[in-house]
Amino acid sequence: MSIRLAGVAIFLVAALYAWTAQDYTASFGDVLGPSVFPVMVGIPAMALALSLVVFPGGSVSWPSGPRLLRQAMALAALIAYALLLEPLGFPLATAAVIAAVAMVLDGPAIKSVLIGIAGSLSLWVLFDQLLGLPIDFLGTLFGG
């Protein structure tokens, strides 16, 4: 039963995500506009969520102890990312969240930081330089 409830919850979140995106507009960018990507993500997410409701399988057990703590730490890192994105800017906040999640997943600290830096700069180049989507590089803390 809990798989079906999770499917219903995921469906509702995906439907709200896709429905809210219909009003997104931008004065720059491609012809399709900014609402296309959320709808492209939301519709398959709704379909997959419905498959959980119609065809539930397996059993669900809640994680305990260290696993639950790791999930809470990963969630805390994502919430911190949302709060720090504007003040720190995209590259610093993204590098920090990638490194933090890598460490939560038991990655060595040095490798996690290097992956965070490489991933952050790669994403910035992809979105800002190649796709032409302007991303605040320095954030408000550094006068950007």
C-alpha positions as CSV (number, residue, x, y, z in Angstrom):
1,M,0.0,0.0,0.0
2,S,2.8,2.4,0.8
3,I,4.2,2.1,-2.8
4,R,0.8,3.2,-4.1
5,L,0.7,6.2,-1.7
6,A,4.2,7.2,-2.8
7,G,3.0,6.9,-6.4
8,V,0.1,9.2,-5.7
9,A,2.3,11.7,-3.9
10,I,4.9,11.7,-6.7
11,F,2.1,12.1,-9.3
12,L,0.6,15.1,-7.4
13,V,4.0,16.8,-7.1
14,A,4.8,16.2,-10.8
15,A,1.4,17.5,-11.9
16,L,1.8,20.6,-9.8
17,Y,5.3,21.1,-11.2
18,A,4.1,20.8,-14.9
19,W,1.0,22.9,-14.3
20,T,2.9,25.7,-12.6
21,A,5.4,25.8,-15.4
22,Q,2.8,26.8,-18.0
23,D,3.0,30.4,-16.8
24,Y,6.8,30.7,-17.1
25,T,7.9,33.4,-19.6
26,A,11.2,35.0,-20.5
27,S,12.1,37.9,-22.7
28,F,15.1,36.1,-24.1
29,G,16.0,32.5,-25.1
30,D,14.6,30.1,-27.6
31,V,11.2,30.1,-29.2
32,L,9.7,27.4,-27.1
33,G,10.2,29.3,-23.8
34,P,11.1,28.2,-20.3
35,S,8.0,26.2,-19.7
36,V,9.0,23.4,-22.0
37,F,11.6,21.7,-19.8
38,P,9.4,21.4,-16.7
39,V,6.6,20.0,-18.8
40,M,9.0,17.6,-20.4
41,V,10.0,16.4,-16.9
42,G,6.6,16.5,-15.4
43,I,4.6,14.4,-17.9
44,P,6.9,11.4,-17.8
45,A,7.1,11.7,-14.0
46,M,3.3,11.6,-13.8
47,A,3.3,8.5,-16.1
48,L,5.9,6.7,-14.0
49,A,4.1,7.6,-10.8
50,L,0.9,6.2,-12.2
51,S,2.7,3.0,-13.0
52,L,3.6,2.7,-9.3
53,V,-0.1,3.1,-8.4
54,V,-1.3,0.6,-11.0
55,F,1.6,-1.9,-10.8
56,P,3.1,-1.8,-7.3
57,G,5.8,-4.3,-6.7
58,G,8.2,-5.3,-4.0
59,S,8.1,-4.3,-0.5
60,V,9.1,-1.0,1.2
61,S,11.0,-0.7,4.4
62,W,12.1,2.5,6.0
63,P,15.9,2.9,6.4
64,S,17.1,3.0,9.9
65,G,20.1,4.5,11.7
66,P,23.0,5.6,9.5
67,R,21.1,5.3,6.3
68,L,18.3,7.6,7.5
69,L,20.9,10.0,8.8
70,R,22.7,10.1,5.4
71,Q,19.4,10.8,3.6
72,A,18.7,13.6,6.1
73,M,22.1,15.0,5.5
74,A,21.7,14.9,1.7
75,L,18.3,16.7,2.0
76,A,19.9,19.3,4.3
77,A,22.6,19.8,1.6
78,L,20.0,20.4,-1.1
79,I,18.1,22.9,1.2
80,A,21.3,24.7,1.9
81,Y,22.0,24.8,-1.8
82,A,18.6,26.5,-2.4
83,L,19.4,29.1,0.3
84,L,23.0,29.8,-0.8
85,L,22.6,29.8,-4.6
86,E,21.8,33.5,-4.8
87,P,24.2,34.9,-2.2
88,L,27.2,32.7,-3.3
89,G,26.5,32.4,-7.0
90,F,26.1,29.3,-9.1
91,P,29.7,28.0,-9.2
92,L,30.4,28.2,-5.5
93,A,27.0,26.9,-4.3
94,T,27.0,24.1,-6.9
95,A,30.5,23.0,-6.1
96,A,29.6,23.0,-2.4
97,V,26.5,20.9,-2.8
98,I,28.1,18.4,-5.2
99,A,31.0,18.0,-2.7
100,A,28.7,17.7,0.2
101,V,26.5,15.0,-1.4
102,A,29.6,13.1,-2.6
103,M,30.9,13.1,1.0
104,V,27.5,12.0,2.3
105,L,27.8,9.1,-0.2
106,D,31.2,8.2,1.5
107,G,33.4,9.8,-1.1
108,P,36.9,10.8,0.1
109,A,37.0,14.5,1.0
110,I,39.7,15.6,-1.5
111,K,38.0,13.7,-4.4
112,S,34.6,15.0,-3.4
113,V,35.8,18.6,-3.5
114,L,37.6,18.1,-6.8
115,I,34.4,16.5,-8.3
116,G,32.4,19.4,-6.9
117,I,34.7,22.0,-8.5
118,A,34.8,20.2,-11.9
119,G,31.1,19.5,-11.9
120,S,30.2,23.1,-11.0
121,L,32.4,24.6,-13.7
122,S,31.2,22.1,-16.3
123,L,27.6,23.0,-15.6
124,W,28.3,26.7,-15.7
125,V,30.1,26.4,-19.0
126,L,27.2,24.2,-20.3
127,F,24.4,26.5,-19.3
128,D,26.0,30.0,-19.4
129,Q,28.5,29.7,-22.3
130,L,27.1,27.0,-24.5
131,L,23.3,27.3,-24.0
132,G,23.3,31.1,-23.5
133,L,21.4,31.0,-20.2
134,P,22.8,33.7,-18.1
135,I,23.9,32.5,-14.7
136,D,25.1,34.7,-11.9
137,F,28.8,33.8,-11.5
138,L,29.8,35.6,-8.3
139,G,26.6,36.0,-6.3
140,T,25.5,38.9,-4.2
141,L,28.2,38.4,-1.5
142,F,31.0,39.2,-3.9
143,G,29.3,42.2,-5.6
144,G,28.3,40.3,-8.7
